[in-house]
């Protein structure tokens, strides 16, 4: 799937995540997550039949990956494994486009619902998910441990698809 769209400033395409993208998405993931996944871990996930994802590429600029999402669909239950947009490309609608691509795929596959887990202090992600009609279904206290010993809770969110 190639879905061209123009954000406020730049032009992007949304494409299927491929095995070849593992190193580039691992680099992007490292920018934001205290426990980054390696290129090998991403490659292993992408190889799984139940796992799929999308990348947003900036048109021109060697089509560099500006954001990606990885999801898993097992029988009819889906989960977001991770989603990230490079800092320089945030608030241009990429997070929303990537999540919409996953939702379209899941509708086509007749999935029943989509689950995700998010740090309760992650304001941008919470705003994105609430905007996409996810609702909280559980809260896990002291779930994420941060450098220096602090910890924050996780929210489990769900979006029904039928
Ligand atoms: C969460 C994340 C993926 C959002 O990506 P993005 O491309 O900036 O999001 P979008 O531009 O598509 O924003 C869609 C909507 O989400 C909300 N939103 C996104 N960022 C926000 C912010 N910083 N503050 C408030 N609302 C925000 C807004 O409602 C926004 O719509 P609007 O711009 O029309 O107001 C991005 O901030 C990111 O990569 N964060 C680091 C990784 C991460 O936390 N991933 C989630 C782990 S669960």
Backbone and ligand atoms as CSV (ligand in chain L), in Angstrom:
chain,resi,resn,atom,element,x,y,z
A,1,UNK,N,N,0.851,-1.199,0.000
A,1,UNK,CA,C,0.000,0.000,0.000
A,1,UNK,C,C,0.892,1.256,0.000
A,2,UNK,N,N,0.612,2.174,-0.883
A,2,UNK,CA,C,1.322,3.462,-0.873
A,2,UNK,C,C,0.271,4.550,-0.822
A,3,UNK,N,N,0.273,5.285,0.247
A,3,UNK,CA,C,-0.732,6.329,0.424
A,3,UNK,C,C,-0.044,7.680,0.512
A,4,UNK,N,N,-0.001,8.436,-0.575
A,4,UNK,CA,C,0.668,9.729,-0.496
A,4,UNK,C,C,-0.189,10.731,0.262
A,5,UNK,N,N,0.409,11.533,1.080
A,5,UNK,CA,C,-0.335,12.644,1.659
A,5,UNK,C,C,0.615,13.787,1.971
A,6,UNK,N,N,0.069,14.977,1.966
A,6,UNK,CA,C,0.886,16.171,2.189
A,6,UNK,C,C,0.513,16.741,3.540
A,7,UNK,N,N,1.504,16.868,4.418
A,7,UNK,CA,C,1.204,17.469,5.713
A,7,UNK,C,C,1.357,18.985,5.550
A,8,UNK,N,N,1.356,19.684,6.671
A,8,UNK,CA,C,1.444,21.145,6.586
A,8,UNK,C,C,2.665,21.596,5.792
A,9,UNK,N,N,3.779,20.843,5.940
A,9,UNK,CA,C,5.009,21.316,5.320
A,9,UNK,C,C,5.627,20.337,4.346
A,10,UNK,N,N,5.436,19.031,4.571
A,10,UNK,CA,C,6.203,18.061,3.791
A,10,UNK,C,C,5.301,16.973,3.235
A,11,UNK,N,N,5.865,16.249,2.268
A,11,UNK,CA,C,5.067,15.201,1.638
A,11,UNK,C,C,5.575,13.820,2.096
A,12,UNK,N,N,4.633,12.947,2.436
A,12,UNK,CA,C,4.999,11.625,2.943
A,12,UNK,C,C,4.237,10.546,2.189
A,13,UNK,N,N,4.786,9.332,2.234
A,13,UNK,CA,C,3.996,8.178,1.808
A,13,UNK,C,C,3.974,7.164,2.958
A,14,UNK,N,N,2.870,6.471,3.067
A,14,UNK,CA,C,2.750,5.396,4.052
A,14,UNK,C,C,2.875,4.083,3.288
A,15,UNK,N,N,3.817,3.240,3.749
A,15,UNK,CA,C,4.035,1.947,3.086
A,15,UNK,C,C,4.102,0.852,4.136
A,16,UNK,N,N,3.961,-0.383,3.687
A,16,UNK,CA,C,4.158,-1.536,4.550
A,16,UNK,C,C,5.580,-1.561,5.106
A,17,UNK,N,N,5.726,-1.866,6.371
A,17,UNK,CA,C,7.049,-2.090,6.962
A,17,UNK,C,C,7.625,-3.397,6.409
A,18,UNK,N,N,8.894,-3.324,5.971
A,18,UNK,CA,C,9.543,-4.520,5.424
A,18,UNK,C,C,10.742,-4.911,6.282
A,19,UNK,N,N,11.215,-6.131,6.084
A,19,UNK,CA,C,12.378,-6.651,6.818
A,19,UNK,C,C,13.578,-5.708,6.677
A,20,UNK,N,N,13.752,-5.148,5.455
A,20,UNK,CA,C,14.888,-4.243,5.188
A,20,UNK,C,C,14.852,-2.980,6.026
A,21,UNK,N,N,13.690,-2.668,6.591
A,21,UNK,CA,C,13.553,-1.427,7.360
A,21,UNK,C,C,14.008,-1.583,8.813
A,22,UNK,N,N,14.375,-2.821,9.212
A,22,UNK,CA,C,14.615,-3.106,10.634
A,22,UNK,C,C,15.661,-2.164,11.254
A,23,UNK,N,N,16.780,-1.956,10.555
A,23,UNK,CA,C,17.851,-1.139,11.141
A,23,UNK,C,C,17.397,0.304,11.298
A,24,UNK,N,N,16.682,0.817,10.301
A,24,UNK,CA,C,16.259,2.230,10.356
A,24,UNK,C,C,15.206,2.446,11.456
A,25,UNK,N,N,14.269,1.516,11.605
A,25,UNK,CA,C,13.266,1.707,12.657
A,25,UNK,C,C,13.889,1.505,14.042
A,26,UNK,N,N,14.891,0.635,14.140
A,26,UNK,CA,C,15.571,0.453,15.429
A,26,UNK,C,C,16.254,1.761,15.839
A,27,UNK,N,N,16.846,2.460,14.867
A,27,UNK,CA,C,17.501,3.750,15.145
A,27,UNK,C,C,16.491,4.758,15.653
A,28,UNK,N,N,15.348,4.784,15.006
A,28,UNK,CA,C,14.298,5.734,15.397
A,28,UNK,C,C,13.747,5.389,16.790
A,29,UNK,N,N,13.573,4.117,17.052
A,29,UNK,CA,C,13.043,3.633,18.331
A,29,UNK,C,C,13.968,4.037,19.479
A,30,UNK,N,N,15.283,3.981,19.213
A,30,UNK,CA,C,16.293,4.301,20.226
A,30,UNK,C,C,16.168,5.741,20.707
A,31,UNK,N,N,15.669,6.634,19.839
A,31,UNK,CA,C,15.532,8.056,20.209
A,31,UNK,C,C,14.580,8.243,21.386
A,32,UNK,N,N,13.626,7.336,21.542
A,32,UNK,CA,C,12.523,7.607,22.466
A,32,UNK,C,C,12.302,6.618,23.582
A,33,UNK,N,N,12.881,5.440,23.465
A,33,UNK,CA,C,12.541,4.418,24.450
A,33,UNK,C,C,13.765,4.070,25.280
A,34,UNK,N,N,13.571,4.014,26.617
A,34,UNK,CA,C,14.712,3.764,27.495
A,34,UNK,C,C,15.218,2.336,27.324
A,35,UNK,N,N,14.337,1.426,26.874
A,35,UNK,CA,C,14.805,0.065,26.559
A,35,UNK,C,C,14.608,-0.186,25.065
A,36,UNK,N,N,15.530,0.349,24.251
A,36,UNK,CA,C,15.339,0.235,22.799
A,36,UNK,C,C,15.471,-1.207,22.315
A,37,UNK,N,N,14.755,-1.511,21.246
A,37,UNK,CA,C,14.859,-2.835,20.622
A,37,UNK,C,C,15.916,-2.750,19.523
A,38,UNK,N,N,16.710,-3.816,19.407
A,38,UNK,CA,C,17.773,-3.830,18.395
A,38,UNK,C,C,17.180,-4.098,17.007
A,39,UNK,N,N,18.021,-3.890,15.978
A,39,UNK,CA,C,17.598,-4.198,14.607
A,39,UNK,C,C,17.247,-5.687,14.493
A,40,UNK,N,N,18.017,-6.538,15.187
A,40,UNK,CA,C,17.741,-7.983,15.133
A,40,UNK,C,C,16.381,-8.290,15.757
A,41,UNK,N,N,16.075,-7.602,16.864
A,41,UNK,CA,C,14.762,-7.835,17.495
A,41,UNK,C,C,13.631,-7.384,16.576
A,42,UNK,N,N,13.817,-6.217,15.950
A,42,UNK,CA,C,12.787,-5.766,15.001
A,42,UNK,C,C,12.661,-6.759,13.850
A,43,UNK,N,N,13.814,-7.219,13.328
A,43,UNK,CA,C,13.791,-8.173,12.217
A,43,UNK,C,C,13.034,-9.438,12.602
A,44,UNK,N,N,13.294,-9.922,13.822
A,44,UNK,CA,C,12.625,-11.133,14.301
A,44,UNK,C,C,11.117,-10.934,14.397
A,45,UNK,N,N,10.718,-9.746,14.841
A,45,UNK,CA,C,9.277,-9.460,14.940
A,45,UNK,C,C,8.641,-9.376,13.557
A,46,UNK,N,N,9.322,-8.648,12.656
A,46,UNK,CA,C,8.758,-8.442,11.312
A,46,UNK,C,C,8.592,-9.800,10.595
A,47,UNK,N,N,9.486,-10.737,10.919
A,47,UNK,CA,C,9.415,-12.064,10.287
A,47,UNK,C,C,8.205,-12.879,10.739
A,48,UNK,N,N,7.631,-12.509,11.890
A,48,UNK,CA,C,6.512,-13.313,12.408
A,48,UNK,C,C,5.262,-13.092,11.561
A,49,UNK,N,N,4.572,-14.161,11.290
A,49,UNK,CA,C,3.396,-14.083,10.408
A,49,UNK,C,C,2.289,-13.222,11.003
A,50,UNK,N,N,2.234,-13.132,12.331
A,50,UNK,CA,C,1.146,-12.368,12.974
A,50,UNK,C,C,1.472,-10.877,13.088
A,51,UNK,N,N,2.723,-10.512,12.782
A,51,UNK,CA,C,3.162,-9.119,12.991
A,51,UNK,C,C,3.161,-8.365,11.659
A,52,UNK,N,N,2.678,-7.126,11.707
A,52,UNK,CA,C,2.721,-6.279,10.506
A,52,UNK,C,C,2.926,-4.837,10.942
A,53,UNK,N,N,3.280,-3.989,9.985
A,53,UNK,CA,C,3.487,-2.596,10.360
A,53,UNK,C,C,3.525,-1.702,9.133
A,54,UNK,N,N,3.667,-0.415,9.414
A,54,UNK,CA,C,3.729,0.587,8.345
A,54,UNK,C,C,4.830,1.586,8.673
A,55,UNK,N,N,5.396,2.168,7.617
A,55,UNK,CA,C,6.358,3.255,7.806
A,55,UNK,C,C,5.832,4.488,7.068
A,56,UNK,N,N,6.185,5.661,7.580
A,56,UNK,CA,C,5.937,6.916,6.872
A,56,UNK,C,C,7.289,7.372,6.332
A,57,UNK,N,N,7.365,7.537,5.013
A,57,UNK,CA,C,8.613,7.998,4.395
A,57,UNK,C,C,8.429,9.406,3.873
A,58,UNK,N,N,9.436,10.210,4.102
A,58,UNK,CA,C,9.379,11.555,3.545
A,58,UNK,C,C,9.776,11.476,2.073
A,59,UNK,N,N,8.953,12.025,1.199
A,59,UNK,CA,C,9.226,11.988,-0.238
A,59,UNK,C,C,10.465,12.856,-0.505
A,60,UNK,N,N,11.382,12.338,-1.347
A,60,UNK,CA,C,12.694,12.975,-1.472
A,60,UNK,C,C,13.494,12.554,-0.247
A,61,UNK,N,N,14.536,13.275,0.105
A,61,UNK,CA,C,15.312,12.966,1.316
A,61,UNK,C,C,15.601,11.471,1.411
A,62,UNK,N,N,15.919,10.851,0.293
A,62,UNK,CA,C,16.190,9.408,0.212
A,62,UNK,C,C,15.056,8.577,0.801
A,63,UNK,N,N,13.873,9.157,0.841
A,63,UNK,CA,C,12.701,8.452,1.383
A,63,UNK,C,C,12.969,7.930,2.797
A,64,UNK,N,N,13.663,8.742,3.595
A,64,UNK,CA,C,13.989,8.328,4.959
A,64,UNK,C,C,12.713,8.085,5.759
A,65,UNK,N,N,12.792,7.142,6.686
A,65,UNK,CA,C,11.630,6.811,7.514
A,65,UNK,C,C,11.467,7.885,8.598
A,66,UNK,N,N,10.295,8.507,8.626
A,66,UNK,CA,C,10.010,9.559,9.606
A,66,UNK,C,C,9.161,9.031,10.755
A,67,UNK,N,N,8.579,7.858,10.586
A,67,UNK,CA,C,7.773,7.275,11.653
A,67,UNK,C,C,7.372,5.867,11.272
A,68,UNK,N,N,7.006,5.083,12.271
A,68,UNK,CA,C,6.592,3.697,11.986
A,68,UNK,C,C,5.668,3.194,13.079
A,69,UNK,N,N,4.957,2.136,12.750
A,69,UNK,CA,C,4.100,1.460,13.735
A,69,UNK,C,C,4.219,-0.032,13.499
A,70,UNK,N,N,4.198,-0.778,14.586
A,70,UNK,CA,C,4.282,-2.240,14.513
A,70,UNK,C,C,3.112,-2.804,15.317
A,71,UNK,N,N,2.400,-3.767,14.726
A,71,UNK,CA,C,1.222,-4.326,15.398
A,71,UNK,C,C,1.204,-5.829,15.238
A,72,UNK,N,N,0.404,-6.487,16.073
A,72,UNK,CA,C,0.263,-7.947,15.977
A,72,UNK,C,C,-1.217,-8.284,15.939
A,73,UNK,N,N,-1.575,-9.191,15.064
A,73,UNK,CA,C,-2.955,-9.684,15.012
A,73,UNK,C,C,-2.923,-11.193,15.192
A,74,UNK,N,N,-3.503,-11.671,16.298
A,74,UNK,CA,C,-3.563,-13.106,16.559
A,74,UNK,C,C,-5.035,-13.488,16.651
A,75,UNK,N,N,-5.466,-14.374,15.796
A,75,UNK,CA,C,-6.889,-14.690,15.611
A,75,UNK,C,C,-7.608,-13.374,15.326
A,76,UNK,N,N,-8.447,-12.876,16.243
A,76,UNK,CA,C,-9.089,-11.592,15.927
A,76,UNK,C,C,-8.724,-10.496,16.928
A,77,UNK,N,N,-7.691,-10.753,17.765
A,77,UNK,CA,C,-7.274,-9.761,18.761
A,77,UNK,C,C,-5.970,-9.101,18.319
A,78,UNK,N,N,-5.955,-7.789,18.311
A,78,UNK,CA,C,-4.775,-7.074,17.819
A,78,UNK,C,C,-4.164,-6.225,18.923
A,79,UNK,N,N,-2.867,-5.991,18.825
A,79,UNK,CA,C,-2.207,-5.078,19.760
A,79,UNK,C,C,-1.187,-4.232,19.012
A,80,UNK,N,N,-1.009,-3.014,19.516
A,80,UNK,CA,C,0.074,-2.163,19.017
A,80,UNK,C,C,1.322,-2.531,19.798
A,81,UNK,N,N,2.378,-2.936,19.096
A,81,UNK,CA,C,3.628,-3.284,19.778
A,81,UNK,C,C,4.447,-2.029,20.050
A,82,UNK,N,N,4.512,-1.155,19.068
A,82,UNK,CA,C,5.185,0.129,19.271
A,82,UNK,C,C,4.837,1.079,18.119
A,83,UNK,N,N,4.914,2.359,18.421
A,83,UNK,CA,C,4.690,3.390,17.396
A,83,UNK,C,C,5.578,4.579,17.753
A,84,UNK,N,N,6.225,5.164,16.771
A,84,UNK,CA,C,7.080,6.327,17.043
A,84,UNK,C,C,7.221,7.182,15.794
A,85,UNK,N,N,7.300,8.476,16.035
A,85,UNK,CA,C,7.543,9.448,14.964
A,85,UNK,C,C,8.804,10.226,15.357
A,86,UNK,N,N,9.712,10.403,14.410
A,86,UNK,CA,C,10.954,11.141,14.691
A,86,UNK,C,C,10.616,12.550,15.167
A,87,UNK,N,N,11.408,13.022,16.120
A,87,UNK,CA,C,11.104,14.322,16.737
A,87,UNK,C,C,10.860,15.431,15.728
A,88,UNK,N,N,11.701,15.461,14.684
A,88,UNK,CA,C,11.621,16.550,13.702
A,88,UNK,C,C,10.353,16.484,12.858
A,89,UNK,N,N,9.588,15.388,12.980
A,89,UNK,CA,C,8.405,15.202,12.117
A,89,UNK,C,C,7.109,15.123,12.911
A,90,UNK,N,N,7.176,15.486,14.194
A,90,UNK,CA,C,5.965,15.355,15.025
A,90,UNK,C,C,4.966,16.466,14.755
A,91,UNK,N,N,3.736,16.219,15.136
A,91,UNK,CA,C,2.616,17.154,14.975
A,91,UNK,C,C,2.374,17.508,13.516
A,92,UNK,N,N,2.685,16.571,12.626
A,92,UNK,CA,C,2.364,16.761,11.210
A,92,UNK,C,C,1.336,15.738,10.762
A,93,UNK,N,N,0.809,14.980,11.715
A,93,UNK,CA,C,-0.240,14.020,11.381
A,93,UNK,C,C,0.260,12.611,11.093
A,94,UNK,N,N,1.577,12.365,11.255
A,94,UNK,CA,C,2.107,11.034,10.910
A,94,UNK,C,C,1.638,9.957,11.876
A,95,UNK,N,N,1.640,10.267,13.169
A,95,UNK,CA,C,1.185,9.279,14.156
A,95,UNK,C,C,-0.234,8.851,13.839
A,96,UNK,N,N,-1.056,9.804,13.540
A,96,UNK,CA,C,-2.463,9.531,13.201
A,96,UNK,C,C,-2.585,8.713,11.907
A,97,UNK,N,N,-1.813,9.077,10.882
A,97,UNK,CA,C,-1.856,8.338,9.604
A,97,UNK,C,C,-1.396,6.891,9.789
A,98,UNK,N,N,-0.351,6.716,10.596
A,98,UNK,CA,C,0.170,5.357,10.817
A,98,UNK,C,C,-0.849,4.509,11.567
A,99,UNK,N,N,-1.465,5.089,12.598
A,99,UNK,CA,C,-2.485,4.348,13.356
A,99,UNK,C,C,-3.698,4.065,12.470
A,100,UNK,N,N,-4.065,5.018,11.622
A,100,UNK,CA,C,-5.196,4.803,10.706
A,100,UNK,C,C,-4.897,3.656,9.739
A,101,UNK,N,N,-3.639,3.554,9.292
A,101,UNK,CA,C,-3.268,2.463,8.378
A,101,UNK,C,C,-3.461,1.112,9.079
A,102,UNK,N,N,-3.057,1.047,10.351
A,102,UNK,CA,C,-3.265,-0.193,11.120
A,102,UNK,C,C,-4.760,-0.478,11.259
A,103,UNK,N,N,-5.534,0.543,11.585
A,103,UNK,CA,C,-6.985,0.341,11.774
A,103,UNK,C,C,-7.648,-0.138,10.487
A,104,UNK,N,N,-7.225,0.425,9.351
A,104,UNK,CA,C,-7.803,-0.015,8.066
A,104,UNK,C,C,-7.482,-1.486,7.804
A,105,UNK,N,N,-6.228,-1.846,8.074
A,105,UNK,CA,C,-5.825,-3.238,7.864
A,105,UNK,C,C,-6.638,-4.174,8.762
A,106,UNK,N,N,-6.827,-3.752,10.026
A,106,UNK,CA,C,-7.550,-4.608,10.972
A,106,UNK,C,C,-9.023,-4.730,10.608
A,107,UNK,N,N,-9.603,-3.659,10.081
A,107,UNK,CA,C,-10.994,-3.748,9.605
A,107,UNK,C,C,-11.072,-4.759,8.459
A,108,UNK,N,N,-10.096,-4.668,7.537
A,108,UNK,CA,C,-10.090,-5.589,6.400
A,108,UNK,C,C,-9.934,-7.036,6.872
A,109,UNK,N,N,-9.164,-7.228,7.956
A,109,UNK,CA,C,-8.935,-8.578,8.488
A,109,UNK,C,C,-10.025,-8.998,9.472
A,110,UNK,N,N,-11.009,-8.156,9.677
A,110,UNK,CA,C,-12.149,-8.432,10.562
A,110,UNK,C,C,-11.715,-8.717,12.005
A,111,UNK,N,N,-10.715,-7.945,12.483
A,111,UNK,CA,C,-10.298,-8.057,13.885
A,111,UNK,C,C,-11.409,-7.511,14.784
A,112,UNK,N,N,-11.459,-8.006,16.013
A,112,UNK,CA,C,-12.542,-7.552,16.900
A,112,UNK,C,C,-12.152,-6.311,17.701
A,113,UNK,N,N,-10.871,-6.245,18.141
A,113,UNK,CA,C,-10.456,-5.067,18.916
A,113,UNK,C,C,-8.943,-4.891,18.867
A,114,UNK,N,N,-8.521,-3.704,19.247
A,114,UNK,CA,C,-7.103,-3.346,19.250
A,114,UNK,C,C,-6.751,-2.840,20.648
A,115,UNK,N,N,-5.675,-3.396,21.204
A,115,UNK,CA,C,-5.234,-3.070,22.564
A,115,UNK,C,C,-3.868,-2.389,22.487
A,116,UNK,N,N,-3.589,-1.527,23.435
A,116,UNK,CA,C,-2.224,-1.002,23.559
A,116,UNK,C,C,-1.949,-0.631,25.006
A,117,UNK,N,N,-0.677,-0.417,25.291
A,117,UNK,CA,C,-0.236,-0.057,26.626
A,117,UNK,C,C,0.545,1.243,26.520
A,118,UNK,N,N,0.289,2.187,27.409
A,118,UNK,CA,C,0.961,3.479,27.296
A,118,UNK,C,C,1.293,4.016,28.691
A,119,UNK,N,N,2.446,4.659,28.800
A,119,UNK,CA,C,2.832,5.311,30.060
A,119,UNK,C,C,1.810,6.397,30.369
A,120,UNK,N,N,1.301,6.393,31.589
A,120,UNK,CA,C,0.230,7.342,31.926
A,120,UNK,C,C,0.704,8.796,31.909
A,121,UNK,N,N,2.019,9.021,31.839
A,121,UNK,CA,C,2.527,10.396,31.762
A,121,UNK,C,C,2.863,10.806,30.318
A,122,UNK,N,N,2.611,9.944,29.358
A,122,UNK,CA,C,2.958,10.228,27.954
A,122,UNK,C,C,1.813,11.017,27.291
A,123,UNK,N,N,1.813,12.312,27.558
A,123,UNK,CA,C,0.704,13.172,27.103
A,123,UNK,C,C,0.454,13.116,25.597
A,124,UNK,N,N,1.491,13.223,24.736
A,124,UNK,CA,C,1.218,13.195,23.290
A,124,UNK,C,C,0.558,11.888,22.855
A,125,UNK,N,N,1.083,10.753,23.349
A,125,UNK,CA,C,0.518,9.457,22.938
A,125,UNK,C,C,-0.917,9.314,23.444
A,126,UNK,N,N,-1.153,9.716,24.706
A,126,UNK,CA,C,-2.519,9.612,25.249
A,126,UNK,C,C,-3.490,10.455,24.434
A,127,UNK,N,N,-3.044,11.642,24.048
A,127,UNK,CA,C,-3.920,12.529,23.265
A,127,UNK,C,C,-4.235,11.888,21.913
A,128,UNK,N,N,-3.215,11.300,21.282
A,128,UNK,CA,C,-3.422,10.635,19.996
A,128,UNK,C,C,-4.418,9.481,20.141
A,129,UNK,N,N,-4.220,8.636,21.150
A,129,UNK,CA,C,-5.078,7.454,21.299
A,129,UNK,C,C,-6.513,7.855,21.663
A,130,UNK,N,N,-6.652,8.854,22.508
A,130,UNK,CA,C,-8.020,9.275,22.867
A,130,UNK,C,C,-8.731,9.832,21.643
A,131,UNK,N,N,-7.975,10.541,20.826
A,131,UNK,CA,C,-8.540,11.083,19.601
A,131,UNK,C,C,-9.001,9.977,18.651
A,132,UNK,N,N,-8.343,8.837,18.738
A,132,UNK,CA,C,-8.699,7.693,17.891
A,132,UNK,C,C,-9.718,6.775,18.573
A,133,UNK,N,N,-10.336,7.279,19.642
A,133,UNK,CA,C,-11.441,6.579,20.323
A,133,UNK,C,C,-11.012,5.347,21.123
A,134,UNK,N,N,-9.744,5.321,21.549
A,134,UNK,CA,C,-9.346,4.288,22.510
A,134,UNK,C,C,-9.876,4.691,23.880
A,135,UNK,N,N,-10.254,3.679,24.677
A,135,UNK,CA,C,-10.674,3.974,26.045
A,135,UNK,C,C,-9.851,3.137,27.021
A,136,UNK,N,N,-9.686,3.658,28.255
A,136,UNK,CA,C,-8.873,2.956,29.243
A,136,UNK,C,C,-9.630,1.753,29.761
A,137,UNK,N,N,-8.943,0.620,29.860
A,137,UNK,CA,C,-9.603,-0.557,30.431
A,137,UNK,C,C,-8.866,-1.079,31.659
A,138,UNK,N,N,-7.625,-0.642,31.893
A,138,UNK,CA,C,-6.900,-1.081,33.090
A,138,UNK,C,C,-5.747,-0.119,33.345
A,139,UNK,N,N,-5.293,-0.148,34.601
A,139,UNK,CA,C,-4.158,0.692,34.985
A,139,UNK,C,C,-3.177,-0.189,35.752
A,140,UNK,N,N,-1.904,-0.120,35.375
A,140,UNK,CA,C,-0.885,-0.910,36.082
A,140,UNK,C,C,0.063,0.043,36.791
A,141,UNK,N,N,0.079,-0.039,38.105
A,141,UNK,CA,C,0.902,0.888,38.891
A,141,UNK,C,C,2.388,0.567,38.750
A,142,UNK,N,N,3.209,1.615,38.830
A,142,UNK,CA,C,4.677,1.462,38.844
A,142,UNK,C,C,5.173,0.475,37.792
A,143,UNK,N,N,4.664,0.619,36.602
A,143,UNK,CA,C,4.934,-0.371,35.556
A,143,UNK,C,C,6.233,-0.079,34.811
A,144,UNK,N,N,6.467,1.204,34.537
A,144,UNK,CA,C,7.692,1.574,33.810
A,144,UNK,C,C,8.712,2.111,34.807
A,145,UNK,N,N,9.922,1.543,34.797
A,145,UNK,CA,C,10.976,2.036,35.683
A,145,UNK,C,C,11.899,2.956,34.900
A,146,UNK,N,N,12.207,4.114,35.502
A,146,UNK,CA,C,13.030,5.103,34.805
A,146,UNK,C,C,14.380,5.228,35.495
A,147,UNK,N,N,15.325,5.801,34.760
A,147,UNK,CA,C,16.647,6.024,35.340
A,147,UNK,C,C,16.479,6.857,36.607
A,148,UNK,N,N,17.231,6.544,37.655
A,148,UNK,CA,C,17.134,7.303,38.889
A,148,UNK,C,C,16.137,6.684,39.856
A,149,UNK,N,N,15.491,5.593,39.453
A,149,UNK,CA,C,14.630,4.857,40.383
A,149,UNK,C,C,13.158,5.220,40.348
A,150,UNK,N,N,12.792,6.298,39.643
A,150,UNK,CA,C,11.376,6.674,39.592
A,150,UNK,C,C,10.611,5.659,38.732
A,151,UNK,N,N,9.316,5.545,38.997
A,151,UNK,CA,C,8.508,4.679,38.140
A,151,UNK,C,C,7.167,5.346,37.841
A,152,UNK,N,N,6.578,4.970,36.735
A,152,UNK,CA,C,5.277,5.530,36.344
A,152,UNK,C,C,4.341,4.380,35.976
A,153,UNK,N,N,3.062,4.666,36.013
A,153,UNK,CA,C,2.078,3.628,35.738
A,153,UNK,C,C,1.804,3.489,34.246
A,154,UNK,N,N,1.186,2.369,33.906
A,154,UNK,CA,C,0.777,2.128,32.511
A,154,UNK,C,C,-0.742,2.113,32.432
A,155,UNK,N,N,-1.261,2.637,31.336
A,155,UNK,CA,C,-2.684,2.490,31.037
A,155,UNK,C,C,-2.802,1.464,29.921
A,156,UNK,N,N,-3.762,0.570,30.062
A,156,UNK,CA,C,-4.097,-0.333,28.970
A,156,UNK,C,C,-5.331,0.259,28.302
A,157,UNK,N,N,-5.244,0.431,26.983
A,157,UNK,CA,C,-6.355,1.062,26.256
A,157,UNK,C,C,-6.863,0.125,25.170
A,158,UNK,N,N,-8.142,0.285,24.857
A,158,UNK,CA,C,-8.776,-0.618,23.887
A,158,UNK,C,C,-9.644,0.176,22.924
A,159,UNK,N,N,-9.620,-0.259,21.684
A,159,UNK,CA,C,-10.544,0.291,20.694
A,159,UNK,C,C,-11.284,-0.881,20.049
A,160,UNK,N,N,-12.606,-0.887,20.192
A,160,UNK,CA,C,-13.404,-1.938,19.544
A,160,UNK,C,C,-13.461,-1.665,18.051
A,161,UNK,N,N,-13.449,-2.738,17.272
A,161,UNK,CA,C,-13.424,-2.571,15.811
A,161,UNK,C,C,-14.691,-3.095,15.141
A,162,UNK,N,N,-15.578,-3.675,15.932
A,162,UNK,CA,C,-16.835,-4.154,15.352
A,162,UNK,C,C,-17.994,-3.566,16.141
L,1,LIG,C1,C,2.925,9.789,20.197
L,1,LIG,C2,C,3.517,10.135,18.835
L,1,LIG,C3,C,3.674,8.839,18.019
L,1,LIG,C4,C,2.525,11.096,18.098
L,1,LIG,O1,O,3.015,11.277,16.773
L,1,LIG,P1,P,2.716,12.627,15.934
L,1,LIG,O2,O,3.018,12.325,14.518
L,1,LIG,O3,O,3.397,13.771,16.552
L,1,LIG,O4,O,1.133,12.776,16.167
L,1,LIG,P2,P,0.100,13.521,15.150
L,1,LIG,O5,O,0.743,14.702,14.556
L,1,LIG,O6,O,-0.477,12.504,14.232
L,1,LIG,O7,O,-1.010,13.992,16.181
L,1,LIG,C5,C,-2.341,13.491,16.146
L,1,LIG,C6,C,-3.087,14.047,17.350
L,1,LIG,O8,O,-2.532,13.522,18.567
L,1,LIG,C7,C,-2.549,14.563,19.553
L,1,LIG,N1,N,-1.162,14.929,19.914
L,1,LIG,C8,C,-0.029,14.512,19.307
L,1,LIG,N2,N,1.049,15.055,19.927
L,1,LIG,C9,C,0.576,15.816,20.920
L,1,LIG,C10,C,1.204,16.637,21.903
L,1,LIG,N3,N,2.542,16.786,21.973
L,1,LIG,N4,N,0.409,17.289,22.783
L,1,LIG,C11,C,-0.933,17.180,22.728
L,1,LIG,N5,N,-1.598,16.426,21.802
L,1,LIG,C12,C,-0.839,15.743,20.921
L,1,LIG,C13,C,-3.276,15.740,18.943
L,1,LIG,O9,O,-4.650,15.557,19.201
L,1,LIG,C14,C,-2.967,15.564,17.475
L,1,LIG,O10,O,-3.868,16.156,16.614
L,1,LIG,P3,P,-3.628,17.730,16.167
L,1,LIG,O11,O,-2.180,17.882,15.786
L,1,LIG,O12,O,-4.589,17.890,15.025
L,1,LIG,O13,O,-3.980,18.510,17.400
L,1,LIG,C15,C,4.886,10.879,18.955
L,1,LIG,O14,O,4.748,11.929,19.884
L,1,LIG,C16,C,6.036,9.984,19.403
L,1,LIG,O15,O,6.679,9.332,18.576
L,1,LIG,N6,N,6.339,9.966,20.708
L,1,LIG,C17,C,7.470,9.169,21.206
L,1,LIG,C18,C,7.203,7.681,21.115
L,1,LIG,C19,C,5.962,7.313,21.899
L,1,LIG,O16,O,5.711,7.827,22.981
L,1,LIG,N7,N,5.188,6.361,21.349
L,1,LIG,C20,C,3.993,5.875,21.983
L,1,LIG,C21,C,4.336,4.790,22.911
L,1,LIG,S1,S,2.860,4.053,23.612
